[in-house]
Amino acid sequence: MSILVSWVRHRGIHLLTVGRYTYTSDQRFQAIHSPQNEDWTLQIRYPQIRDSGYYECQVGTTPPIGHAMVLTVVGDIT
């Protein structure tokens, strides 16, 4: 059984990914799936302070499940 996992950024309600498909034009964002343990990770390459904020992982079950978290970027990587 395949469950659809989505990542959403709360600022402006941006859909980032659904499954392994990326829906944002910002190519730094990518969903990574580990089939061995069914983990899903949102990867943000080269995080910037403006990436700080609320993100939510949503699982397409009935009823839907969501887990919100706060990302705080403390400094740009140079």
N, C-alpha and C positions, 0 to 999 in steps of 0.2 A: 504494500500500500504506500503510495507516494503522497506526502503531505507538502503543500505549498507554503514556503516561508518567504515573507516579505520584510524589507527594512524600509522604515519611513523616518524622515527627518521632520520634527515637529515645527521648526521655524518655517513658516510658509506652507506647511503640510506638503512636503516633497516626497513622492514615491521614489526611492532610490533603486531598489531591486525587487524582483519577484523571481523566486527560484534562482537560477544562475544568470538570468537576464538583467542587465543594467538599464534603468530607465532615465537616468540623469545624464546630462551631457558632460558632466564633470568626470573625466576618466580616472580620477584618483580613487573613486569608489568602486568596490567589487565585493560580491558575495562569494564566500568560499565555503564549500560543503565537504565535509569529511564523511563518506559513506560508512566507514568502519564503526563510527560511534554516533552517527546522525547529528553531529554538531554543525551549526551554521555560524559563520563569523562574518561581520562586516569589516572589510579592510579599507582603511583610508591611507593611501600612500601620501607621503609628505604632508602630514597634518599641519594646519595653520590655526592661529587663534580664532579666526572666524568660523572654524568648524565646531567650536564649542557649542553645546546646547543639548537638547533632548532628542534622543533617538529611540525608536521602538521597533522591536522584533515582533512580527505578527505571524501567527500560525493559522493557516486556513483549515480549521477544524470546525465542528458544530457542537457547541457554540465556539466562536473564534476565541483564540487566546492571544494576549499581547503582553509584552514585558517592556516597560519603558526604562531608560537609563539616561544618566547625564554624563556627557563627555566634557572634560575640561582640558583644554590644551593650554599649557602654561608658558609656552614659548615656541616660536618658529624654529624649525631645524634649518641651519644654514650650512 
